[in-house]
């Protein structure tokens, strides 16, 4: 039987205190800022559905304040994608949950002329996020659209485009006034 001397009791207390410091405790990570989730409906995008998904993924990899998610059957979508035979065009956003919606007309005419389908999708989704055209512009600018040229396959927004889209969703007060302009992306 061990004797409980003051020195032994201090050693035991110190060991317990040290154990409490060394043993990890549950860590509560800070809550991330609330992201705006925008649903897109690509059920009428016909042969361009995979390009729309890739374009949405490009934005999702680039933004912090907003996320594009494919709508499930029967779910209300803030962005609707429709394939049609003209030039791509989109109702300028920013689209908002429960509010302003945007329609992307995914034009086959641009595809038939050789423009990259994923770049078209990402560019048009950029309009839904509230970004205007940046024409004329280089291929490195996603919002330069057709002025990037037929050989341009860049579907990634540049730093200024990412910052502008994130700013549109930084807070509800940051939303620019409604614009129902239809942007036609013909060269």
Secondary structure as UniProt FT lines:
FT   HELIX           6..22
FT   STRAND          36..44
FT   HELIX           46..48
FT   HELIX           49..60
FT   TURN            61..62
FT   STRAND          66..70
FT   TURN            73..74
FT   STRAND          79..84
FT   STRAND          89..91
FT   TURN            97..98
FT   STRAND          102..107
FT   HELIX           108..112
FT   TURN            113..114
FT   HELIX           117..128
FT   TURN            129..130
FT   TURN            139..140
FT   HELIX           142..148
FT   TURN            150..151
FT   HELIX           159..168
FT   HELIX           172..174
FT   STRAND          182..184
//
